[in-house]
Amino acid sequence: MNPCARQSGRVVLAGIVLLIALTAGAGDGTLRTISVNGAELHYRVQGNGPAVVFVHGGLADYREWLPVMEPLKGRYTTIAYSRRHSFPNRENPTRPDHSPKTEAEDLAALIDGLGVSPTHVVGVSYGASTAIFLALSRPELVASLVLVEPPLVSWLPQIEGGQTVLDDFNGRLVTPVRAAFKSGDRDLAFAATLDYFVGADAKAHVPAEVLSALRGNLRDWEVMFRSSELLPDIPRESLRELKLPVLMLSGADSYELGRLVDAELERTLPVVTRFVVADGTHDACAEHPAVCAREIGRFLADLEH
């Protein structure tokens, strides 16, 4: 989702790019399934070489990463999967404490099942938090991390200006979306989500096909917001001890939450490279897939030397 595209032209552009990502066939990749932790997950694999696993964000699925994977498949085995409650997975078991931490257990089982460890892991937003939890819990599975704006909201009260941003996040997104799902009104939950991320006039500007694709992943969103552990804390101390190389990709025009957290994350990680995507928002890699693919490729190539 694009949290700061509040001008109609930008919303349309982001919507078109997202539509391309969500409907792309993306070359010769084959959609497969794997059973992990009692769930059946769909994934797409392309290319040859060292493995790179892509983890999508909320209200999305494996297709979010296809435009970024395409330029990398000549040198890497690229793997994108749909987290357990996302399209096109069927109804998979739900945990009351569902979170990026539990999603990391699925990701670990996927990597183990495919036999691709240690692998490079690329995650955006909720998927970036999932990647971090994997690296902390199963570091032997991870060769490097690429993180696109993980929502480390628990850090905000300790960052200057962060409490105001956290209050806005909770007041305009978490509280109304949770209340809507609790009452069984999924349409209201979806509308509140669009209001926060895009603006009150989102439906007038975002293509209907994009809205339909987002709705197709509303189950993932519902499980997230009905969970007792929406976004569990990741202690700074744990990340200060993380020895893996990390590439951070940030959007120059991202929302305030992302800007505050990414600046703090860059100061915290011991082995980090950061690239800011010009004219990019929280969805920088959906908006500028060629740029993100280029920077990911450069980062991985440097690790080989």
NUVEX-385445 format. One record per atom (N, C-alpha, C): residue in three letters; x, y, z. Coordinates in steps of 0.1 Angstrom, whole numbers, padded with zeros to 4 digits, always signed. Example, Ala and Ser with C-alpha at 12.3 -4.5 7.8 and 13.67 -1.06 7.14 Angstrom:
! NUVEX-385445
ala+0132-0057+0078 ala+0123-0045+0078 ala+0132-0033+0078 ser+0128-0022+0071 ser+0137-0011+0071 ser+0129+0000+0079 
! end
This chain:
! NUVEX-385445
met+0008-0012+0000 met+0000+0000+0000 met+0009+0013+0000 asn+0003+0023-0006 asn+0011+0035-0007 asn+0006+0046+0003 pro+0013+0048+0014 pro+0008+0055+0025 pro+0009+0070+0023 cys+0015+0075+0012 cys+0016+0090+0011 cys+0012+0095-0002 ala+0006+0087-0011 ala+0002+0092-0024 ala-0011+0098-0023 arg-0011+0111-0018 arg-0024+0117-0015 arg-0028+0127-0027 gln-0020+0129-0037 gln-0024+0137-0048 gln-0029+0127-0059 ser-0040+0131-0065 ser-0047+0121-0074 ser-0038+0116-0085 gly-0029+0124-0091 gly-0021+0119-0101 gly-0011+0109-0096 arg-0006+0111-0084 arg+0004+0101-0079 arg-0004+0088-0075 val-0016+0089-0071 val-0024+0077-0067 val-0026+0069-0080 val-0030+0076-0091 val-0032+0069-0103 val-0020+0062-0108 leu-0008+0069-0108 leu+0004+0063-0112 leu+0008+0051-0104 ala+0007+0052-0090 ala+0010+0041-0082 ala+0000+0029-0084 gly-0012+0033-0087 gly-0022+0022-0089 gly-0019+0014-0102 ile-0015+0022-0112 ile-0012+0015-0125 ile+0000+0006-0123 val+0011+0011-0116 val+0023+0003-0114 val+0019-0009-0106 leu+0011-0008-0095 leu+0007-0019-0087 leu-0001-0029-0095 leu-0010-0024-0104 leu-0018-0033-0112 leu-0009-0041-0121 ile+0002-0035-0127 ile+0011-0043-0135 ile+0018-0053-0127 ala+0022-0050-0115 ala+0029-0060-0106 ala+0019-0071-0103 leu+0007-0068-0100 leu-0003-0078-0095 leu-0008-0087-0106 thr-0007-0083-0119 thr-0013-0091-0130 thr-0002-0096-0139 ala+0011-0093-0136 ala+0022-0097-0145 ala+0023-0112-0145 gly+0026-0118-0157 gly+0030-0132-0158 gly+0044-0134-0155 ala+0052-0123-0157 ala+0066-0123-0154 ala+0074-0135-0159 gly+0074-0137-0172 gly+0083-0146-0178 gly+0080-0161-0176 asp+0091-0168-0173 asp+0089-0183-0174 asp+0088-0189-0160 gly+0085-0181-0150 gly+0084-0187-0137 gly+0072-0196-0136 thr+0074-0207-0128 thr+0063-0217-0126 thr+0057-0215-0112 leu+0044-0215-0111 leu+0038-0214-0098 leu+0037-0228-0092 arg+0042-0229-0080 arg+0043-0242-0073 arg+0037-0241-0059 thr+0036-0252-0052 thr+0031-0252-0038 thr+0040-0260-0029 ile+0040-0256-0017 ile+0048-0263-0007 ile+0040-0263+0006 ser+0041-0274+0014 ser+0034-0275+0027 ser+0044-0271+0038 val+0040-0261+0046 val+0049-0257+0057 val+0040-0255+0069 asn+0043-0260+0080 asn+0036-0258+0093 asn+0021-0259+0092 gly+0016-0269+0085 gly+0002-0271+0083 gly-0005-0262+0073 ala+0003-0254+0066 ala-0003-0245+0055 ala+0003-0249+0042 glu-0005-0246+0031 glu+0000-0248+0018 glu+0003-0234+0012 leu+0015-0232+0008 leu+0019-0219+0002 leu+0022-0220-0012 his+0018-0210-0020 his+0021-0209-0034 his+0034-0201-0035 tyr+0043-0205-0045 tyr+0055-0197-0047 tyr+0058-0198-0062 arg+0066-0188-0066 arg+0071-0188-0080 arg+0086-0187-0080 val+0092-0196-0088 val+0107-0196-0089 val+0111-0194-0103 gln+0122-0185-0105 gln+0127-0182-0118 gln+0142-0181-0117 gly+0149-0184-0128 gly+0163-0181-0129 gly+0172-0192-0124 asn+0185-0189-0123 asn+0195-0198-0119 asn+0206-0190-0111 gly+0212-0197-0101 gly+0222-0191-0094 gly+0219-0191-0079 pro+0226-0183-0071 pro+0223-0182-0057 pro+0209-0178-0054 ala+0203-0183-0044 ala+0189-0181-0041 ala+0186-0168-0035 val+0175-0161-0039 val+0170-0149-0033 val+0155-0151-0031 val+0151-0150-0018 val+0137-0152-0015 val+0130-0138-0012 phe+0119-0136-0018 phe+0112-0123-0017 phe+0099-0124-0008 val+0097-0115+0001 val+0086-0116+0011 val+0078-0103+0009 his+0065-0105+0005 his+0056-0093+0003 his+0051-0087+0015 gly+0045-0075+0013 gly+0039-0068+0024 gly+0024-0071+0026 gly+0017-0063+0034 gly+0003-0065+0037 gly-0006-0061+0025 leu-0017-0068+0024 leu-0027-0065+0013 leu-0021-0068+0000 ala-0011-0077-0001 ala-0004-0081-0013 ala-0002-0096-0013 asp+0006-0100-0023 asp+0010-0115-0025 asp+0022-0116-0033 tyr+0026-0128-0037 tyr+0039-0130-0044 tyr+0040-0121-0056 arg+0029-0117-0062 arg+0030-0110-0075 arg+0036-0096-0073 glu+0036-0091-0060 glu+0042-0078-0057 glu+0056-0077-0062 trp+0063-0088-0061 trp+0078-0088-0064 trp+0082-0092-0078 leu+0072-0096-0086 leu+0076-0101-0100 leu+0083-0091-0108 pro+0080-0078-0109 pro+0087-0069-0117 pro+0102-0067-0112 val+0105-0069-0099 val+0118-0068-0094 val+0126-0081-0097 met+0119-0092-0096 met+0126-0105-0098 met+0131-0106-0113 glu+0123-0101-0122 glu+0125-0104-0136 glu+0140-0100-0141 pro+0145-0088-0137 pro+0158-0085-0141 pro+0169-0092-0134 leu+0166-0099-0123 leu+0176-0106-0115 leu+0177-0121-0118 lys+0168-0126-0126 lys+0167-0141-0128 lys+0179-0146-0136 gly+0186-0137-0144 gly+0197-0142-0152 gly+0209-0146-0143 arg+0209-0141-0131 arg+0221-0144-0123 arg+0217-0151-0109 tyr+0204-0151-0106 tyr+0200-0156-0093 tyr+0188-0165-0095 thr+0186-0174-0086 thr+0173-0182-0085 thr+0164-0173-0076 thr+0154-0167-0082 thr+0145-0158-0075 thr+0132-0165-0071 ile+0129-0164-0058 ile+0117-0171-0053 ile+0108-0161-0046 ala+0096-0160-0050 ala+0086-0152-0043 ala+0074-0161-0039 tyr+0070-0160-0027 tyr+0059-0168-0022 tyr+0048-0159-0016 ser+0036-0165-0015 ser+0025-0158-0008 ser+0024-0162+0006 arg+0025-0153+0015 arg+0023-0157+0030 arg+0010-0164+0032 arg+0008-0171+0043 arg-0002-0181+0044 arg-0016-0176+0042 his-0019-0163+0044 his-0033-0159+0042 his-0035-0150+0030 ser-0026-0151+0020 ser-0026-0142+0008 ser-0029-0151-0004 phe-0034-0144-0015 phe-0037-0150-0028 phe-0025-0157-0033 pro-0026-0168-0040 pro-0038-0176-0042 pro-0040-0188-0032 asn-0034-0186-0020 asn-0035-0197-0010 asn-0049-0199-0006 arg-0053-0211-0003 arg-0066-0214+0002 arg-0066-0211+0017 glu-0077-0214+0024 glu-0079-0211+0038 glu-0069-0219+0046 asn-0059-0212+0051 asn-0049-0219+0059 asn-0051-0216+0074 pro-0046-0225+0083 pro-0048-0223+0097 pro-0044-0209+0102 thr-0051-0204+0112 thr-0048-0191+0117 thr-0044-0192+0132 arg-0034-0184+0136 arg-0030-0184+0150 arg-0035-0170+0156 pro-0040-0171+0169 pro-0044-0158+0175 pro-0033-0148+0177 asp-0021-0153+0177 asp-0009-0144+0179 asp-0002-0142+0166 his-0009-0143+0155 his-0003-0142+0141 his+0005-0128+0140 ser+0017-0129+0135 ser+0026-0117+0134 ser+0037-0120+0125 pro+0046-0110+0122 pro+0058-0113+0115 pro+0067-0124+0121 lys+0066-0125+0134 lys+0073-0135+0141 lys+0069-0149+0137 thr+0056-0151+0137 thr+0050-0164+0133 thr+0052-0166+0118 glu+0051-0155+0110 glu+0054-0156+0096 glu+0068-0161+0093 ala+0077-0157+0102 ala+0091-0161+0100 ala+0093-0176+0102 glu+0084-0182+0110 glu+0085-0196+0111 glu+0081-0203+0098 asp+0071-0198+0091 asp+0067-0203+0078 asp+0079-0201+0068 leu+0085-0189+0069 leu+0096-0186+0059 leu+0108-0195+0062 ala+0111-0198+0074 ala+0121-0208+0077 ala+0118-0221+0072 ala+0106-0226+0073 ala+0102-0239+0068 ala+0102-0239+0053 leu+0099-0228+0047 leu+0099-0227+0032 leu+0114-0229+0027 ile+0123-0221+0034 ile+0137-0222+0030 ile+0143-0236+0032 asp+0139-0242+0044 asp+0144-0255+0047 asp+0138-0265+0036 gly+0125-0263+0033 gly+0118-0273+0024 gly+0124-0272+0010 leu+0128-0260+0006 leu+0133-0258-0008 leu+0148-0261-0008 gly+0154-0262+0004 gly+0169-0265+0004 gly+0177-0255-0002 val+0174-0242+0001 val+0182-0231-0005 val+0189-0223+0005 ser+0191-0228+0017 ser+0199-0220+0027 ser+0214-0222+0025 pro+0222-0211+0029 pro+0217-0198+0033 pro+0213-0190+0021 thr+0202-0183+0022 thr+0197-0175+0011 thr+0196-0160+0014 his+0196-0152+0004 his+0194-0138+0005 his+0179-0136+0007 val+0175-0128+0016 val+0160-0125+0019 val+0157-0111+0017 val+0147-0108+0008 val+0143-0094+0005 val+0128-0093+0010 gly+0126-0083+0018 gly+0112-0081+0024 gly+0108-0066+0023 val+0095-0064+0021 val+0090-0051+0021 val+0079-0049+0032 ser+0080-0039+0040 ser+0070-0036+0050 ser+0068-0047+0060 tyr+0056-0053+0061 tyr+0054-0064+0070 tyr+0063-0076+0066 gly+0066-0077+0054 gly+0075-0088+0049 gly+0089-0085+0054 ala+0093-0072+0055 ala+0106-0069+0060 ala+0108-0072+0074 ser+0097-0070+0082 ser+0097-0074+0096 ser+0098-0089+0097 thr+0091-0096+0089 thr+0092-0111+0088 thr+0107-0115+0086 ala+0113-0109+0076 ala+0127-0112+0073 ala+0136-0109+0085 ile+0134-0099+0092 ile+0142-0096+0104 ile+0141-0107+0115 phe+0128-0110+0117 phe+0126-0121+0127 phe+0132-0134+0123 leu+0132-0137+0110 leu+0139-0149+0105 leu+0154-0148+0108 ala+0160-0137+0105 ala+0175-0135+0107 ala+0178-0136+0121 leu+0170-0132+0130 leu+0173-0132+0145 leu+0171-0146+0150 ser+0161-0153+0145 ser+0158-0167+0151 ser+0165-0178+0144 arg+0168-0176+0131 arg+0175-0187+0123 arg+0185-0181+0115 pro+0196-0175+0121 pro+0206-0168+0113 pro+0213-0177+0103 glu+0213-0190+0105 glu+0221-0199+0096 glu+0214-0200+0083 leu+0201-0196+0082 leu+0193-0197+0070 leu+0195-0185+0061 val+0201-0174+0066 val+0201-0161+0059 val+0216-0157+0056 ala+0218-0154+0043 ala+0231-0149+0038 ala+0232-0134+0039 ser+0220-0127+0036 ser+0220-0113+0037 ser+0205-0109+0037 leu+0203-0096+0041 leu+0189-0091+0041 leu+0188-0078+0032 val+0177-0077+0026 val+0173-0064+0019 val+0160-0060+0025 leu+0160-0049+0032 leu+0148-0044+0039 leu+0142-0031+0033 val+0129-0032+0030 val+0122-0020+0025 val+0112-0016+0035 glu+0116-0006+0043 glu+0108+0001+0053 glu+0100-0009+0062 pro+0107-0016+0071 pro+0099-0024+0081 pro+0092-0015+0091 pro+0080-0018+0094 pro+0072-0009+0103 pro+0075-0012+0118 leu+0087-0007+0122 leu+0091-0010+0136 leu+0084+0001+0145 val+0071+0000+0147 val+0063+0010+0153 val+0067+0011+0168 ser+0071+0000+0174 ser+0074+0001+0188 ser+0086+0010+0192 trp+0094+0013+0181 trp+0105+0022+0183 trp+0101+0037+0184 leu+0089+0040+0179 leu+0085+0054+0177 leu+0085+0063+0190 pro+0081+0057+0201 pro+0081+0066+0213 pro+0095+0071+0217 gln+0105+0064+0213 gln+0119+0068+0217 gln+0125+0076+0206 ile+0118+0080+0196 ile+0123+0088+0185 ile+0117+0102+0186 glu+0125+0112+0184 glu+0119+0126+0185 glu+0108+0127+0174 gly+0096+0131+0179 gly+0084+0133+0170 gly+0077+0120+0168 gly+0082+0109+0173 gly+0076+0096+0169 gly+0063+0093+0176 gln+0061+0098+0188 gln+0049+0095+0195 gln+0037+0101+0188 thr+0038+0113+0182 thr+0027+0118+0174 thr+0024+0110+0162 val+0034+0105+0156 val+0033+0096+0144 val+0026+0083+0148 leu+0030+0077+0160 leu+0024+0065+0165 leu+0009+0067+0168 asp+0006+0078+0174 asp-0008+0081+0178 asp-0016+0082+0166 asp-0011+0088+0155 asp-0018+0089+0143 asp-0020+0076+0136 phe-0010+0067+0136 phe-0011+0054+0131 phe-0021+0046+0138 asn-0021+0046+0151 asn-0031+0039+0159 asn-0045+0045+0158 gly-0046+0058+0158 gly-0059+0064+0158 gly-0066+0064+0144 arg-0059+0065+0134 arg-0065+0065+0120 arg-0065+0052+0113 leu-0056+0042+0118 leu-0056+0030+0111 leu-0059+0018+0120 val-0051+0016+0130 val-0053+0004+0138 val-0066+0003+0145 thr-0070+0014+0152 thr-0083+0013+0160 thr-0095+0012+0151 pro-0097+0020+0140 pro-0109+0018+0132 pro-0109+0005+0124 val-0097+0000+0119 val-0097-0012+0112 val-0100-0024+0121 arg-0094-0024+0132 arg-0097-0035+0142 arg-0112-0035+0146 ala-0117-0023+0148 ala-0132-0023+0152 ala-0140-0027+0141 ala-0137-0024+0128 ala-0145-0028+0117 ala-0145-0043+0115 phe-0133-0049+0116 phe-0132-0063+0115 phe-0139-0071+0126 lys-0138-0065+0138 lys-0145-0071+0149 lys-0160-0071+0148 ser-0165-0061+0141 ser-0180-0060+0139 ser-0184-0068+0127 gly-0174-0073+0119 gly-0177-0081+0107 gly-0179-0073+0095 asp-0176-0060+0096 asp-0178-0051+0084 asp-0164-0050+0077 arg-0162-0059+0067 arg-0149-0059+0060 arg-0148-0047+0050 asp-0160-0042+0045 asp-0160-0031+0036 asp-0155-0018+0044 leu-0160-0017+0056 leu-0156-0005+0064 leu-0141-0006+0067 ala-0136-0018+0070 ala-0122-0020+0073 ala-0113-0016+0061 phe-0118-0020+0049 phe-0111-0017+0037 phe-0111-0002+0034 ala-0122+0004+0037 ala-0123+0019+0034 ala-0114+0026+0044 ala-0114+0022+0057 ala-0105+0029+0066 ala-0090+0027+0063 thr-0087+0016+0057 thr-0073+0013+0053 thr-0070+0023+0041 leu-0079+0024+0032 leu-0076+0033+0020 leu-0075+0047+0025 asp-0083+0051+0034 asp-0083+0065+0039 asp-0069+0068+0045 tyr-0064+0059+0053 tyr-0051+0061+0059 tyr-0040+0061+0049 phe-0039+0052+0040 phe-0028+0050+0032 phe-0028+0059+0019 val-0040+0061+0014 val-0041+0068+0001 val-0048+0081+0002 gly-0058+0082+0011 gly-0066+0094+0012 gly-0081+0091+0010 ala-0090+0100+0015 ala-0104+0098+0015 ala-0110+0096+0001 asp-0103+0101-0010 asp-0108+0100-0023 asp-0102+0089-0031 ala-0097+0079-0024 ala-0089+0068-0031 ala-0098+0061-0041 lys-0110+0058-0038 lys-0118+0050-0048 lys-0121+0058-0060 ala-0120+0071-0060 ala-0122+0079-0072 ala-0110+0079-0081 his-0099+0075-0076 his-0087+0076-0084 his-0079+0063-0087 val-0081+0053-0077 val-0074+0041-0079 val-0081+0032-0088 pro-0075+0026-0098 pro-0082+0017-0108 pro-0090+0006-0101 ala-0101+0003-0106 ala-0110-0007-0100 ala-0103-0021-0099 glu-0095-0024-0110 glu-0087-0036-0110 glu-0078-0037-0098 val-0072-0026-0094 val-0062-0026-0083 val-0070-0028-0070 leu-0081-0021-0069 leu-0090-0023-0057 leu-0094-0037-0055 ser-0097-0043-0066 ser-0101-0058-0066 ser-0090-0066-0062 ala-0078-0064-0067 ala-0066-0072-0063 ala-0063-0070-0048 leu-0064-0058-0043 leu-0062-0055-0029 leu-0072-0063-0021 arg-0085-0062-0025 arg-0096-0069-0018 arg-0093-0084-0017 gly-0087-0089-0028 gly-0083-0103-0028 gly-0074-0108-0017 asn-0067-0098-0011 asn-0058-0101+0000 asn-0063-0095+0013 leu-0076-0093+0014 leu-0082-0087+0026 leu-0081-0097+0038 arg-0081-0110+0035 arg-0081-0120+0045 arg-0067-0118+0053 asp-0056-0116+0046 asp-0044-0114+0052 asp-0044-0102+0061 trp-0050-0091+0057 trp-0052-0079+0065 trp-0060-0081+0077 glu-0071-0089+0076 glu-0080-0092+0087 glu-0072-0100+0098 val-0065-0110+0093 val-0058-0118+0103 val-0048-0110+0110 met-0041-0101+0103 met-0031-0092+0110 met-0038-0083+0120 phe-0049-0077+0117 phe-0055-0067+0126 phe-0063-0074+0137 arg-0067-0086+0136 arg-0074-0093+0146 arg-0065-0100+0156 ser-0052-0100+0152 ser-0042-0107+0160 ser-0039-0100+0174 ser-0035-0107+0184 ser-0031-0101+0196 ser-0017-0096+0195 glu-0010-0099+0184 glu+0004-0094+0182 glu+0005-0088+0168 leu+0000-0076+0166 leu+0000-0070+0153 leu+0015-0068+0148 leu+0022-0061+0155 leu+0036-0058+0151 leu+0045-0059+0164 pro+0049-0070+0168 pro+0057-0072+0180 pro+0070-0065+0179 asp+0075-0061+0191 asp+0088-0053+0192 asp+0100-0061+0187 ile+0109-0055+0181 ile+0122-0060+0177 ile+0132-0052+0185 pro+0138-0057+0195 pro+0147-0049+0203 pro+0159-0044+0196 arg+0163-0031+0198 arg+0174-0026+0191 arg+0187-0034+0194 glu+0188-0039+0207 glu+0200-0046+0211 glu+0202-0058+0202 ser+0191-0065+0198 ser+0192-0077+0189 ser+0197-0073+0176 leu+0193-0062+0170 leu+0198-0057+0157 leu+0212-0052+0158 arg+0216-0046+0169 arg+0230-0042+0170 arg+0240-0054+0169 glu+0235-0066+0173 glu+0243-0077+0173 glu+0242-0085+0160 leu+0234-0081+0151 leu+0231-0088+0138 leu+0243-0086+0129 lys+0250-0096+0126 lys+0263-0095+0118 lys+0261-0096+0103 leu+0248-0099+0099 leu+0246-0101+0085 leu+0247-0088+0077 pro+0251-0088+0065 pro+0251-0076+0057 pro+0236-0072+0053 val+0233-0060+0054 val+0219-0055+0051 val+0219-0044+0042 leu+0210-0044+0032 leu+0207-0033+0023 leu+0194-0028+0027 met+0193-0015+0030 met+0180-0008+0032 met+0176+0000+0020 leu+0164-0002+0015 leu+0158+0006+0005 leu+0147+0014+0010 ser+0148+0027+0008 ser+0138+0037+0014 ser+0132+0045+0003 gly+0120+0050+0005 gly+0114+0059-0005 gly+0117+0074+0000 ala+0122+0082-0009 ala+0124+0096-0006 ala+0112+0103-0001 asp+0100+0099-0007 asp+0088+0106-0004 asp+0079+0097+0005 ser+0085+0088+0013 ser+0077+0079+0021 ser+0070+0086+0032 tyr+0061+0079+0039 tyr+0054+0086+0050 tyr+0063+0087+0062 glu+0058+0096+0072 glu+0067+0100+0083 glu+0071+0088+0091 leu+0062+0078+0093 leu+0066+0066+0101 leu+0078+0059+0095 gly+0078+0057+0082 gly+0089+0051+0075 gly+0101+0059+0076 arg+0101+0072+0074 arg+0113+0080+0074 arg+0119+0080+0088 leu+0111+0081+0099 leu+0117+0081+0112 leu+0123+0067+0116 val+0116+0057+0113 val+0121+0043+0116 val+0133+0040+0108 asp+0133+0043+0095 asp+0145+0039+0087 asp+0158+0047+0091 ala+0156+0059+0095 ala+0168+0066+0100 ala+0174+0060+0112 glu+0165+0056+0121 glu+0169+0049+0134 glu+0175+0035+0131 leu+0169+0028+0122 leu+0174+0015+0118 leu+0188+0016+0112 glu+0190+0026+0104 glu+0203+0027+0097 glu+0214+0030+0108 arg+0210+0037+0119 arg+0220+0040+0129 arg+0222+0027+0138 thr+0213+0018+0138 thr+0213+0007+0147 thr+0221-0005+0141 leu+0219-0008+0128 leu+0224-0020+0122 leu+0240-0018+0121 pro+0247-0029+0124 pro+0262-0027+0123 pro+0268-0029+0109 val+0261-0036+0100 val+0267-0038+0087 val+0255-0034+0077 val+0255-0022+0073 val+0243-0017+0065 val+0247-0008+0054 thr+0240-0009+0043 thr+0241+0000+0032 thr+0227+0005+0029 arg+0225+0018+0027 arg+0212+0024+0025 arg+0211+0031+0012 phe+0200+0028+0004 phe+0198+0035-0008 phe+0184+0041-0008 val+0183+0054-0010 val+0170+0061-0010 val+0165+0063-0025 val+0154+0058-0028 val+0148+0058-0041 val+0142+0072-0043 ala+0147+0079-0052 ala+0141+0092-0056 ala+0127+0091-0060 asp+0118+0100-0056 asp+0104+0100-0060 asp+0097+0087-0056 gly+0103+0079-0046 gly+0097+0067-0042 gly+0089+0069-0029 thr+0079+0061-0027 thr+0071+0062-0015 thr+0074+0049-0007 his+0065+0045+0002 his+0066+0032+0009 his+0066+0021-0001 asp+0060+0023-0012 asp+0059+0013-0023 asp+0070+0015-0034 ala+0082+0019-0029 ala+0092+0023-0039 ala+0095+0012-0049 cys+0096+0000-0044 cys+0100-0011-0053 cys+0088-0015-0063 ala+0076-0012-0060 ala+0065-0014-0069 ala+0065-0003-0079 glu+0068+0009-0075 glu+0068+0021-0083 glu+0081+0022-0092 his+0092+0017-0087 his+0105+0018-0094 his+0112+0004-0094 pro+0106-0006-0100 pro+0112-0020-0099 pro+0126-0021-0105 ala+0128-0014-0116 ala+0141-0014-0122 ala+0152-0009-0113 val+0149+0002-0106 val+0159+0008-0097 val+0162-0001-0085 cys+0151-0007-0080 cys+0153-0016-0068 cys+0161-0029-0073 ala+0157-0034-0084 ala+0164-0046-0089 ala+0179-0043-0092 arg+0182-0031-0097 arg+0196-0027-0099 arg+0204-0026-0086 glu+0198-0020-0076 glu+0205-0018-0063 glu+0206-0032-0056 ile+0196-0040-0056 ile+0197-0054-0051 ile+0208-0062-0058 gly+0208-0061-0071 gly+0218-0068-0079 gly+0232-0063-0075 arg+0234-0050-0073 arg+0247-0044-0070 arg+0251-0049-0056 phe+0242-0049-0047 phe+0245-0053-0033 phe+0249-0068-0033 leu+0242-0076-0040 leu+0245-0091-0040 leu+0258-0093-0047 ala+0261-0086-0058 ala+0273-0088-0065 ala+0285-0084-0056 asp+0284-0073-0048 asp+0294-0069-0039 asp+0297-0080-0029 leu+0287-0087-0025 leu+0289-0098-0014 leu+0297-0109-0020 glu+0297-0111-0033 glu+0304-0122-0039 glu+0319-0120-0040 his+0323-0107-0038 his+0338-0104-0040 his+0345-0103-0026 
! end
